[in-house]
Each structure stands twice: as C-alpha cells, then as structure tokens.
C-alpha cells in the first residue's frame, strides 16, 4: 500500500509518502513555521529538492501544501490524491488506554484528547495534523501509532513510581516510555539478525536509541520489561538538552535560591540541561567531540557523563533480565558515532561483550559489529519509525 506518514508538531509537520511493503520512499519533506509565514521543503529521490515559501496559517494549509506538491506535474510523485491508500500519524502519548496502534475514529480522538495532560506539548499538535487530514481527505482511512504503546507490556514493578498509589489510580501517574516505534522496529530487526524472528521467547535484547532525545529499552521475549523514559520524555540519562533523572530536591533548592516558578524550572531541565548544560558548548555530539579534541574539559565531561549513564543502564537492564543476547545501537548518535559506541562497549567487557573495532569503525549501516568471540551480539541498526508506522497502517487498513 502507498501510505502517507504524518508527524505533526506545534509549528512543523514532517511527512513521508512510502510503500509499506517494500519500504520505498517516494517523497518526503517538512513544513516549517506553521502559523508564522510557512516554508515547504519537498524531497524526491533522484531529483533536486523543491523549496517554497508558502503561507501556512494552520495545519490545514500545511497538509494542503503537501498534497498539492505531491500531485504537481513537475515535482510530484502521483497524479491524484486517490493514489494515497491511507494515512498514518505519529502520536506521542497514548496513556494507559492504547497498547497498540488503532484506526482513528471519534472514540480514538476523544482518548487522545484525554491524554493531553500527559503529553501537553505533542498531543494537541498531533491532533491538529489528524483533523487537517480528516478535513482534506475525508474518505481516507487514518491510523494513530503511539510512541508509548510498545512499552505497555512493562510489569507493574517497572512502571509504578514510589509515590502515593492514589496518583496512579486517579491520575495515571506511571512510567510510560517513549521512542516506542523505534525500539519496536530495531528490536524486530535484531530478532531477525539473531535468527529468532518468529521465536522471540527466551531472547533478551537491550535497544539504545541515542540521539538528541535518548532512551534505552529492555526487551525480553520480544516484549518491553523496562525503559528509561517515564511519565514524560525528560527521564532517564542526560540527552542533548534534557537532564535525565535528577534528585527532585535540586528543583526545590534552585527555585528557592533564584525564585524560579515551576514553568521556568522545567524549561531549564528540558531545554538548557543535558550535555548542553554540562558542556556549555552544544547539544550536538559532533560539536562536543570537536571541542573535546581541542581540549575543552567540559565538553569531554559531557561525553563521559553520557557514556557512563548509558553503560550503567545497560548493566542494570542486563541484571533485570538475567542476561542479554544483543545490544542494539540506533538513532542519530547510536547509528553514526562509532567512537561513542566503542567506548560504551569497552566498558562492558566484564559481561563478555566484545566489539570488532574494524567492523565498527565508520559503520553507519545495519551490521553486526561484535567480535567472533563476544558472548553478546552488538548490532548497529538504523531506525525506521516511518516504515513501522506505514506497516501498522497497512495492517489495520487492509
């Protein structure tokens, strides 16, 4: 099937038009500055990129711009919108209601709306993209694919927080986890590489989604048993600009000294912390590596902290599962920073994990980079969340 995949943000909208069976991408692009002045960048493999300053007061105009360029005689890839078989939407937070992707109907939309307090920045934008597609393509089936759904197999001991239980019962406060579509995709590929595609029982995999936003997942028997992110995507280990786990006392302490309100404090933890906060240089790991090479001690400390925390969580998840068969690196940093991968794996020698440095050096494609005598497989697997969304959409719309 030919699926249009939509990832709507508050002022941007990413899209891919692809074949859900082969993974072929016919076109992809980005609508930026929605609600301001609007800009569309449209990419078709083998052709020059199309860039246009286009008025986009709302997501409706953004979606219309996407549909218009898709059927454009010069830059398009289809003759009619009728060639779009269905639409798949990335939705951040499904709360406790969604354990799998679903066809979008009134009940689904109402449930996504109920989850807005859990995903206040993303869910409203996701809904804007859904409603715009409903208005402009009323006959097309649409599917919601949730970042949280894959993690809903966690047992209570992993997802419950040690706060009064009533907050879980009344307000759904628990660990949810994110990047679920990515963890699901790469863990499925890892099972295939282990020769266990149709027999996940007994397998133990740790997936490391490392990028500007990062998370790990412990996957046993093909199901998530723990993950680093929590109620929101701030939890876990340091990321580009997010702090990861901290002592909550820090918030009270700093708010008392500087007079911050909670909104300011959360902005600091989400936007000014992580490796950016430690280094004072950048949230981009390439910039940190360059600065560290030139002798910047804080940039080196930021990298060391990131590697240390990733290594610590891998060890914790191996303990939680009683072992590990494969460690997977994915996302922008995980796929491309082979030196960082090497440093993480070098710290895990006590587990019998060994990397083939010749295979790992420069590797940015799907590969087994573990040494022949490693007790644990080490895989690099580029993630493909859009394909996962397209596949789910096809399965539900057949």
Buried (B, 14 or more C-beta within 10 A) or exposed (E): BBBBBBBBBBBBBBBBBBBBEEEEBBBBBBBBBBEEEBBBBBBBEEEEEBEEEBEBEEBBBBBBBBBBBBBEEEBBBBEEBEBBBBBBBBBBBBBBBBBEBBBBEEEBBEBBEEBBEBBEBBBBBBBBBBBBBBEBBEEBBBBBBBBBBBBBBBEEEBBBEEEEEEEBEEEBBBBBBBBBBBBBBBBBBBBEBBEBEEEBEEBBBBBBBBBBBBBBBBBBBBBBBBBBBBBBBBBBBBBBBBBBBEEEEEBEEBBEEEEBEEEEBBEBBBBEBBBBBBBEBBBBBEBBBBBBEEEBEBBBBBBEBBBBBBBEBBBBBBEBBEEBBBBBBBBBBBBBBBEBBBBBBBBBEEBEBBBBEEBBEEBEEBBBBBBEEBEBBBBBBBBBBBBBBBBBBBEBBE
